[in-house]
């Protein structure tokens, strides 16, 4: 196995162009597990740990640009107040040691339906920046996933960053696993309120061949809140609205039976998580306007 260790981002792109079969490695929390268990044997590894710019973040034009190599721990500590849903999800990733090594870019590159970072990115309308020696392109995160552990990267492309707007409303993330820590999710759900657009965002994990949004549920709840004037003057939600939202989230899923759960349980659990997280974000939106972007006078 060849080991490639570029010292600059340009060198990394050129190495990937010359070695399209090379497997990128940053934190190694997924790649090394697969190698150690002999689940895969790459012809070469492309080590990205020496490229400092991948482990940085910046803000431009009202959006955050998060380098693909930024560890989860720094994401939580440095961006948790502006990306609360993603920070909640990041706190559920493995152990402290794994969060110190693991990266959002690595989570995306693995393209697992169970990736904890994917649902909050979907709910927030994030974009994935990918680059090669041919140039740079931005992909909406829902277009990045193409199948089970498959993504839209060309063979010479690497993930350089994620672009995501800071939260303007309450966000939440919920995860069910077979234990409380260091576990692959049975299913996950994320929700984000976008009051400036009067829209609701969602993200589902371990619920289909790819992470996905519950678009019908988003449109239903966004419309209900707009029609009832609750974006400006929020009140407790009717039970019927909460139930319908949960039912539509569950309907969006197409899970399978596997060693972690049955499809029926996942479908049921997603409906429950959707109702609970909606309750949490709506309570925050109603009771803490200054933290959700809602006008104080609303």
DAZI-V327057 format. One record per run of one state. SS is the DSSP state (@ for helix, = for strand, . for the rest). FROM is the first residue (numbers start at 1). TO is the last residue. If there is no record, write none. Layout:
ss:SS from:FROM to:TO
ss:SS from:FROM to:TO
This chain:
ss:. from:1 to:1
ss:= from:2 to:4
ss:. from:5 to:8
ss:@ from:9 to:18
ss:. from:19 to:22
ss:= from:23 to:25
ss:. from:26 to:30
ss:@ from:31 to:36
ss:. from:37 to:43
ss:= from:44 to:47
ss:. from:48 to:51
ss:@ from:52 to:55
ss:. from:56 to:56
ss:= from:57 to:60
ss:. from:61 to:62
ss:= from:63 to:67
ss:. from:68 to:70
ss:= from:71 to:71
ss:@ from:72 to:79
ss:. from:80 to:83
ss:@ from:84 to:91
ss:. from:92 to:95
ss:@ from:96 to:101
ss:. from:102 to:102
ss:= from:103 to:103
ss:@ from:104 to:110
ss:. from:111 to:115
ss:@ from:116 to:124
ss:. from:125 to:126
ss:= from:127 to:132
ss:. from:133 to:134
ss:= from:135 to:140
ss:@ from:141 to:144
ss:= from:145 to:147
ss:. from:148 to:149
ss:= from:150 to:151
ss:. from:152 to:157
ss:= from:158 to:165
ss:. from:166 to:170
ss:= from:171 to:176
ss:. from:177 to:186
ss:= from:187 to:194
ss:. from:195 to:198
ss:= from:199 to:205
ss:. from:206 to:211
ss:= from:212 to:212
ss:. from:213 to:214
ss:@ from:215 to:227
ss:. from:228 to:238
ss:@ from:239 to:252
ss:. from:253 to:262
ss:@ from:263 to:287
ss:. from:288 to:288
ss:@ from:289 to:292
ss:. from:293 to:298
